[in-house]
Amino acid sequence: MDEHRGSVEGVLRVVQLNAGSLLEPGWPERREEIVAWLRRLDPDVVCLQEIWEDPANANTAGWLVDRLPEQGWHRCFAGAPFGPDLWPAPDLRFGSAVLSRWPIDEWRYHPLPIAPGDDDLFALWVPWELLHVRTAGLDVFSCHLASAPHHARHRRVQVLAIDDLIRAARGDLDASPLPGQLRDAMPPILCGDCNAEPDSDEMRFLASLAVLDDRATYYQDAWRVAGEGPGWTQDWRSNPMAASINVPRKRIDYVYVGDPFLRRGGAGRVLSARLAFDEPLTGVLASDHAGLVVDVVWPDRPDERPGRS
């Protein structure tokens, strides 16, 4: 699992997981499984979706952080209530969390739009989101896109919004370099449960394999670049929770890394992409989703976590 971390100086390890901490059963047991996996993977940055809190219940990502004090993680959560016709708990917030080895310097929560003209309550009233965290000079984004297979037109609107928001947050950090120059900044990291398969227009758009609304962009789909096999992140054959909701095998969870072209020190090169949380370490599976662990070249990676020897 760690073959690249010791062989290349300056490697960022990113972990992605839809934790399913509210809507799926068995969270008290599954959260212990997530802790076991995070301890094994020892990531630098973790993106989690389907995290929640309310005045009577602690934040579910905060619980994970508290169980791993040796990691010294900093965390950021942001979310919003469900629509009243879907979930009558106005004080509950449902969204994403980002964990980082390094302090969170700034963050911003962005509700994601849906396409007009739909009366599907699940599309209308789930708070689909993009959470942006800046930590140690990294721009990390966690997203959760409209979930149903027939929500493709909503996801098309959402990936266009995500690209706009990332471009606005980055400013000129990703501008094309002048001849003979290299870009210094690490490219952005975009993780999430996108609820769309790799050959969909919305995922192909992010990977510069499709044009939407006469627009193009480019992020590396880490699995496409460095993964092996189909990379199913929902698989009813091996995951009883996925079987219980009767979904087909799908690759719908992603780590995207911005364009590495002409970046100093090979910044942004995807070294490896593997499934994680795909087998039980404590006797239960972590989620109805498998997760991902991705290693990326980061020549300016800080050597130590602040406050640790």
DRENDO-1510 file (C-alpha; in Angstrom, 1 decimal, always signed):
<recs>
REC; n; res; u; v; w
REC; 1; MET; +0.0; +0.0; +0.0 .
REC; 2; ASP; +2.9; +2.4; +0.8 .
REC; 3; GLU; +5.2; +1.5; -2.1 .
REC; 4; HIS; +5.2; +5.0; -3.6 .
REC; 5; ARG; +5.3; +7.0; -0.4 .
REC; 6; GLY; +8.9; +6.0; +0.4 .
REC; 7; SER; +10.2; +6.0; -3.1 .
REC; 8; VAL; +9.3; +9.5; -4.2 .
REC; 9; GLU; +10.1; +12.5; -2.1 .
REC; 10; GLY; +7.0; +14.6; -1.5 .
REC; 11; VAL; +3.9; +12.5; -1.8 .
REC; 12; LEU; +0.3; +13.5; -0.9 .
REC; 13; ARG; -2.0; +10.7; +0.1 .
REC; 14; VAL; -5.7; +11.5; -0.4 .
REC; 15; VAL; -8.5; +9.3; +0.8 .
REC; 16; GLN; -12.1; +9.6; -0.4 .
REC; 17; LEU; -15.2; +7.9; +1.2 .
REC; 18; ASN; -19.0; +8.4; +1.2 .
REC; 19; ALA; -19.4; +7.4; +4.9 .
REC; 20; GLY; -23.2; +7.1; +4.8 .
REC; 21; SER; -23.3; +8.2; +8.4 .
REC; 22; LEU; -27.0; +9.2; +8.4 .
REC; 23; LEU; -29.1; +7.3; +5.9 .
REC; 24; GLU; -27.5; +3.8; +6.0 .
REC; 25; PRO; -27.9; +1.4; +9.0 .
REC; 26; GLY; -25.3; +0.2; +11.4 .
REC; 27; TRP; -23.3; +3.5; +11.9 .
REC; 28; PRO; -22.1; +2.7; +15.4 .
REC; 29; GLU; -20.3; -0.4; +14.1 .
REC; 30; ARG; -19.3; +1.0; +10.7 .
REC; 31; ARG; -17.6; +4.1; +12.2 .
REC; 32; GLU; -15.2; +1.8; +14.0 .
REC; 33; GLU; -14.4; +0.2; +10.7 .
REC; 34; ILE; -13.7; +3.6; +9.2 .
REC; 35; VAL; -11.3; +4.4; +12.1 .
REC; 36; ALA; -9.5; +1.1; +11.4 .
REC; 37; TRP; -9.1; +1.9; +7.7 .
REC; 38; LEU; -7.9; +5.5; +8.4 .
REC; 39; ARG; -5.3; +4.2; +10.8 .
REC; 40; ARG; -4.1; +1.7; +8.3 .
REC; 41; LEU; -4.0; +4.1; +5.3 .
REC; 42; ASP; -2.4; +7.0; +7.3 .
REC; 43; PRO; -3.7; +9.7; +4.8 .
REC; 44; ASP; -2.7; +13.3; +4.6 .
REC; 45; VAL; -6.2; +14.5; +3.5 .
REC; 46; VAL; -9.5; +12.8; +3.8 .
REC; 47; CYS; -12.8; +13.8; +2.0 .
REC; 48; LEU; -16.0; +12.4; +3.5 .
REC; 49; GLN; -19.5; +12.8; +2.2 .
REC; 50; GLU; -22.9; +12.2; +4.0 .
REC; 51; ILE; -21.6; +13.6; +7.3 .
REC; 52; TRP; -24.1; +15.2; +9.7 .
REC; 53; GLU; -24.7; +16.9; +13.0 .
REC; 54; ASP; -27.5; +18.5; +15.0 .
REC; 55; PRO; -27.7; +20.1; +18.4 .
REC; 56; ALA; -28.3; +16.7; +20.1 .
REC; 57; ASN; -25.7; +14.7; +18.2 .
REC; 58; ALA; -22.0; +15.3; +17.7 .
REC; 59; ASN; -20.6; +15.7; +14.2 .
REC; 60; THR; -19.9; +12.3; +12.7 .
REC; 61; ALA; -16.6; +13.3; +11.2 .
REC; 62; GLY; -15.6; +14.9; +14.5 .
REC; 63; TRP; -16.2; +11.5; +16.2 .
REC; 64; LEU; -13.8; +9.9; +13.8 .
REC; 65; VAL; -11.1; +12.5; +14.4 .
REC; 66; ASP; -11.6; +12.1; +18.2 .
REC; 67; ARG; -11.0; +8.4; +17.9 .
REC; 68; LEU; -7.6; +9.0; +16.1 .
REC; 69; PRO; -5.8; +11.6; +18.3 .
REC; 70; GLU; -2.4; +10.2; +17.2 .
REC; 71; GLN; -3.2; +11.5; +13.7 .
REC; 72; GLY; -3.5; +15.1; +14.9 .
REC; 73; TRP; -6.0; +15.9; +12.2 .
REC; 74; HIS; -7.7; +19.3; +11.7 .
REC; 75; ARG; -11.3; +19.1; +10.4 .
REC; 76; CYS; -13.8; +21.2; +8.6 .
REC; 77; PHE; -17.5; +20.3; +8.1 .
REC; 78; ALA; -20.1; +22.2; +6.3 .
REC; 79; GLY; -23.7; +21.3; +5.4 .
REC; 80; ALA; -27.3; +22.4; +5.2 .
REC; 81; PRO; -30.7; +21.0; +6.3 .
REC; 82; PHE; -32.8; +18.8; +4.1 .
REC; 83; GLY; -35.9; +20.3; +2.5 .
REC; 84; PRO; -38.9; +20.2; +4.9 .
REC; 85; ASP; -40.9; +17.8; +2.7 .
REC; 86; LEU; -38.0; +15.3; +2.8 .
REC; 87; TRP; -36.6; +15.4; +6.3 .
REC; 88; PRO; -38.5; +17.4; +9.0 .
REC; 89; ALA; -35.4; +18.3; +11.2 .
REC; 90; PRO; -34.5; +21.9; +10.4 .
REC; 91; ASP; -31.6; +21.8; +12.9 .
REC; 92; LEU; -29.9; +18.9; +11.2 .
REC; 93; ARG; -27.0; +19.7; +8.8 .
REC; 94; PHE; -26.0; +17.2; +6.2 .
REC; 95; GLY; -22.9; +17.7; +4.0 .
REC; 96; SER; -19.1; +17.0; +3.6 .
REC; 97; ALA; -16.1; +17.1; +5.8 .
REC; 98; VAL; -12.4; +17.4; +5.0 .
REC; 99; LEU; -9.7; +16.2; +7.4 .
REC; 100; SER; -6.1; +17.4; +7.0 .
REC; 101; ARG; -2.8; +16.8; +8.7 .
REC; 102; TRP; -2.3; +20.6; +8.6 .
REC; 103; PRO; -4.4; +23.5; +9.9 .
REC; 104; ILE; -7.4; +24.6; +7.8 .
REC; 105; ASP; -6.5; +28.1; +6.6 .
REC; 106; GLU; -9.8; +28.9; +5.0 .
REC; 107; TRP; -12.9; +27.2; +3.8 .
REC; 108; ARG; -16.1; +27.8; +1.9 .
REC; 109; TYR; -19.4; +25.9; +1.4 .
REC; 110; HIS; -21.1; +26.1; -1.9 .
REC; 111; PRO; -24.7; +24.7; -2.4 .
REC; 112; LEU; -24.8; +23.0; -5.9 .
REC; 113; PRO; -27.7; +23.9; -8.3 .
REC; 114; ILE; -30.2; +21.6; -9.9 .
REC; 115; ALA; -31.6; +22.0; -13.3 .
REC; 116; PRO; -35.0; +23.7; -13.4 .
REC; 117; GLY; -38.3; +22.0; -14.0 .
REC; 118; ASP; -38.1; +18.9; -11.8 .
REC; 119; ASP; -40.5; +18.0; -9.0 .
REC; 120; ASP; -38.4; +15.0; -7.7 .
REC; 121; LEU; -38.3; +15.7; -4.0 .
REC; 122; PHE; -35.0; +13.9; -3.6 .
REC; 123; ALA; -33.4; +16.1; -6.2 .
REC; 124; LEU; -35.0; +19.2; -4.8 .
REC; 125; TRP; -34.5; +18.8; -1.1 .
REC; 126; VAL; -31.1; +17.0; -0.6 .
REC; 127; PRO; -28.4; +19.7; +0.0 .
REC; 128; TRP; -26.0; +18.7; -2.8 .
REC; 129; GLU; -22.7; +20.5; -2.1 .
REC; 130; LEU; -19.1; +21.5; -2.8 .
REC; 131; LEU; -16.9; +22.1; +0.2 .
REC; 132; HIS; -13.6; +24.0; -0.5 .
REC; 133; VAL; -10.8; +23.8; +2.1 .
REC; 134; ARG; -7.4; +25.4; +1.8 .
REC; 135; THR; -4.8; +23.7; +3.9 .
REC; 136; ALA; -0.9; +23.9; +3.7 .
REC; 137; GLY; -1.2; +25.5; +0.3 .
REC; 138; LEU; -3.5; +22.8; -1.1 .
REC; 139; ASP; -7.0; +23.5; -2.5 .
REC; 140; VAL; -9.1; +20.5; -1.6 .
REC; 141; PHE; -12.7; +20.2; -2.7 .
REC; 142; SER; -15.3; +17.6; -1.6 .
REC; 143; CYS; -18.5; +17.2; -3.5 .
REC; 144; HIS; -21.8; +15.2; -3.5 .
REC; 145; LEU; -23.8; +15.2; -6.7 .
REC; 146; ALA; -27.5; +14.4; -7.4 .
REC; 147; SER; -27.8; +10.7; -6.8 .
REC; 148; ALA; -30.4; +9.0; -9.0 .
REC; 149; PRO; -29.3; +7.5; -12.3 .
REC; 150; HIS; -31.9; +9.7; -14.0 .
REC; 151; HIS; -30.5; +12.9; -12.4 .
REC; 152; ALA; -27.9; +13.2; -15.1 .
REC; 153; ARG; -29.2; +16.7; -16.2 .
REC; 154; HIS; -28.8; +17.9; -12.6 .
REC; 155; ARG; -25.3; +16.5; -12.5 .
REC; 156; ARG; -24.4; +18.3; -15.8 .
REC; 157; VAL; -25.4; +21.6; -14.2 .
REC; 158; GLN; -23.5; +20.7; -11.0 .
REC; 159; VAL; -20.2; +19.8; -12.7 .
REC; 160; LEU; -20.3; +23.1; -14.7 .
REC; 161; ALA; -20.8; +24.9; -11.4 .
REC; 162; ILE; -18.0; +23.0; -9.7 .
REC; 163; ASP; -15.6; +23.9; -12.5 .
REC; 164; ASP; -16.6; +27.6; -12.2 .
REC; 165; LEU; -16.1; +27.5; -8.4 .
REC; 166; ILE; -12.7; +25.9; -8.6 .
REC; 167; ARG; -11.5; +28.3; -11.3 .
REC; 168; ALA; -12.7; +31.2; -9.2 .
REC; 169; ALA; -11.0; +29.9; -6.0 .
REC; 170; ARG; -7.7; +29.2; -7.9 .
REC; 171; GLY; -7.4; +32.6; -9.6 .
REC; 172; ASP; -4.3; +32.5; -11.8 .
REC; 173; LEU; -2.6; +29.5; -10.1 .
REC; 174; ASP; -3.4; +27.2; -13.0 .
REC; 175; ALA; -2.7; +29.7; -15.8 .
REC; 176; SER; -0.7; +28.4; -18.7 .
REC; 177; PRO; +3.0; +29.1; -18.2 .
REC; 178; LEU; +5.0; +31.2; -20.5 .
REC; 179; PRO; +7.6; +29.5; -22.7 .
REC; 180; GLY; +10.4; +28.2; -20.7 .
REC; 181; GLN; +8.6; +28.5; -17.3 .
REC; 182; LEU; +7.0; +26.0; -15.0 .
REC; 183; ARG; +3.9; +26.4; -12.8 .
REC; 184; ASP; +4.7; +26.4; -9.1 .
REC; 185; ALA; +1.3; +25.7; -7.5 .
REC; 186; MET; +0.0; +22.2; -6.7 .
REC; 187; PRO; -3.1; +21.6; -8.8 .
REC; 188; PRO; -6.5; +21.4; -7.1 .
REC; 189; ILE; -7.8; +18.1; -5.6 .
REC; 190; LEU; -11.5; +17.3; -6.2 .
REC; 191; CYS; -13.0; +14.3; -4.4 .
REC; 192; GLY; -16.5; +13.1; -4.1 .
REC; 193; ASP; -19.5; +10.8; -4.5 .
REC; 194; CYS; -20.5; +11.9; -8.0 .
REC; 195; ASN; -23.2; +9.3; -8.5 .
REC; 196; ALA; -22.3; +9.0; -12.2 .
REC; 197; GLU; -20.3; +6.5; -14.1 .
REC; 198; PRO; -17.1; +7.2; -16.0 .
REC; 199; ASP; -18.7; +7.2; -19.4 .
REC; 200; SER; -21.4; +9.7; -18.5 .
REC; 201; ASP; -21.2; +13.1; -20.0 .
REC; 202; GLU; -20.7; +14.8; -16.7 .
REC; 203; MET; -17.7; +12.7; -15.7 .
REC; 204; ARG; -16.2; +12.8; -19.1 .
REC; 205; PHE; -16.5; +16.6; -19.0 .
REC; 206; LEU; -14.4; +16.8; -15.9 .
REC; 207; ALA; -11.7; +14.6; -17.6 .
REC; 208; SER; -11.8; +16.7; -20.8 .
REC; 209; LEU; -13.4; +13.8; -22.7 .
REC; 210; ALA; -16.6; +15.7; -23.4 .
REC; 211; VAL; -17.8; +19.3; -24.1 .
REC; 212; LEU; -20.8; +20.6; -22.1 .
REC; 213; ASP; -22.4; +23.9; -23.1 .
REC; 214; ASP; -19.5; +24.6; -25.5 .
REC; 215; ARG; -17.1; +24.4; -22.5 .
REC; 216; ALA; -14.2; +22.1; -21.7 .
REC; 217; THR; -12.0; +21.6; -18.7 .
REC; 218; TYR; -9.4; +19.1; -17.5 .
REC; 219; TYR; -8.9; +17.2; -14.3 .
REC; 220; GLN; -7.2; +13.8; -14.0 .
REC; 221; ASP; -9.5; +11.0; -13.1 .
REC; 222; ALA; -7.0; +9.3; -10.7 .
REC; 223; TRP; -8.5; +5.8; -11.4 .
REC; 224; ARG; -8.4; +6.3; -15.1 .
REC; 225; VAL; -4.8; +7.4; -14.9 .
REC; 226; ALA; -3.4; +4.9; -12.4 .
REC; 227; GLY; -6.0; +2.4; -11.2 .
REC; 228; GLU; -6.3; -1.2; -12.3 .
REC; 229; GLY; -9.5; -3.1; -13.1 .
REC; 230; PRO; -13.0; -1.7; -13.1 .
REC; 231; GLY; -12.7; +0.1; -9.8 .
REC; 232; TRP; -16.3; -0.5; -8.7 .
REC; 233; THR; -17.1; +1.6; -5.7 .
REC; 234; GLN; -20.6; +0.1; -5.3 .
REC; 235; ASP; -20.7; -3.7; -5.9 .
REC; 236; TRP; -23.7; -5.8; -4.7 .
REC; 237; ARG; -21.6; -8.9; -5.0 .
REC; 238; SER; -19.3; -8.0; -2.2 .
REC; 239; ASN; -21.2; -5.4; -0.3 .
REC; 240; PRO; -24.4; -6.4; +1.5 .
REC; 241; MET; -25.6; -2.8; +1.9 .
REC; 242; ALA; -25.3; -2.2; -1.8 .
REC; 243; ALA; -27.1; -5.5; -2.4 .
REC; 244; SER; -29.9; -4.5; +0.0 .
REC; 245; ILE; -30.7; -1.4; -2.1 .
REC; 246; ASN; -30.4; -3.4; -5.3 .
REC; 247; VAL; -28.0; -1.2; -7.2 .
REC; 248; PRO; -25.8; -2.5; -10.0 .
REC; 249; ARG; -22.0; -2.5; -9.9 .
REC; 250; LYS; -20.8; +1.1; -10.5 .
REC; 251; ARG; -17.8; +3.3; -10.3 .
REC; 252; ILE; -19.3; +6.5; -9.0 .
REC; 253; ASP; -16.7; +7.8; -6.4 .
REC; 254; TYR; -13.7; +9.8; -7.7 .
REC; 255; VAL; -10.5; +11.6; -6.9 .
REC; 256; TYR; -9.7; +14.1; -9.5 .
REC; 257; VAL; -6.4; +16.0; -9.7 .
REC; 258; GLY; -6.0; +19.1; -11.7 .
REC; 259; ASP; -3.8; +19.4; -14.8 .
REC; 260; PRO; -0.1; +18.5; -13.9 .
REC; 261; PHE; +1.3; +19.9; -17.2 .
REC; 262; LEU; +4.6; +21.8; -16.7 .
REC; 263; ARG; +4.4; +21.9; -12.9 .
REC; 264; ARG; +7.6; +22.2; -11.0 .
REC; 265; GLY; +8.9; +18.9; -9.5 .
REC; 266; GLY; +6.2; +16.8; -11.2 .
REC; 267; ALA; +3.5; +18.3; -8.9 .
REC; 268; GLY; +0.2; +16.6; -9.5 .
REC; 269; ARG; +1.4; +13.4; -11.1 .
REC; 270; VAL; -0.9; +10.6; -10.0 .
REC; 271; LEU; +1.3; +7.7; -8.8 .
REC; 272; SER; -1.4; +5.2; -7.7 .
REC; 273; ALA; -5.1; +4.8; -7.2 .
REC; 274; ARG; -6.6; +1.9; -5.2 .
REC; 275; LEU; -9.8; +0.9; -3.6 .
REC; 276; ALA; -10.1; +1.2; +0.1 .
REC; 277; PHE; -12.8; +0.4; +2.7 .
REC; 278; ASP; -13.6; -2.5; +0.3 .
REC; 279; GLU; -13.1; -5.3; +2.8 .
REC; 280; PRO; -13.9; -5.6; +6.5 .
REC; 281; LEU; -11.1; -5.0; +9.0 .
REC; 282; THR; -13.4; -5.2; +12.1 .
REC; 283; GLY; -16.1; -7.6; +10.8 .
REC; 284; VAL; -18.3; -5.1; +9.0 .
REC; 285; LEU; -17.9; -3.0; +5.9 .
REC; 286; ALA; -17.5; +0.8; +6.3 .
REC; 287; SER; -20.3; +1.9; +3.9 .
REC; 288; ASP; -22.4; +0.9; +1.0 .
REC; 289; HIS; -19.6; +2.6; -1.0 .
REC; 290; ALA; -16.0; +1.6; -1.3 .
REC; 291; GLY; -13.5; +4.4; -1.0 .
REC; 292; LEU; -10.3; +5.4; -2.8 .
REC; 293; VAL; -6.7; +6.0; -1.7 .
REC; 294; VAL; -4.7; +8.0; -4.2 .
REC; 295; ASP; -1.0; +9.1; -4.0 .
REC; 296; VAL; +0.0; +12.3; -5.8 .
REC; 297; VAL; +3.4; +13.9; -6.2 .
REC; 298; TRP; +3.6; +17.0; -4.0 .
REC; 299; PRO; +7.2; +18.4; -4.1 .
REC; 300; ASP; +6.4; +21.1; -1.5 .
REC; 301; ARG; +4.7; +18.7; +1.0 .
REC; 302; PRO; +5.5; +19.7; +4.6 .
REC; 303; ASP; +7.7; +17.1; +6.2 .
REC; 304; GLU; +5.9; +17.0; +9.5 .
REC; 305; ARG; +2.5; +17.7; +11.0 .
REC; 306; PRO; +2.5; +20.9; +13.0 .
REC; 307; GLY; +3.1; +20.2; +16.7 .
REC; 308; ARG; +4.4; +16.7; +16.2 .
REC; 309; SER; +8.0; +15.4; +16.2 .
</recs>
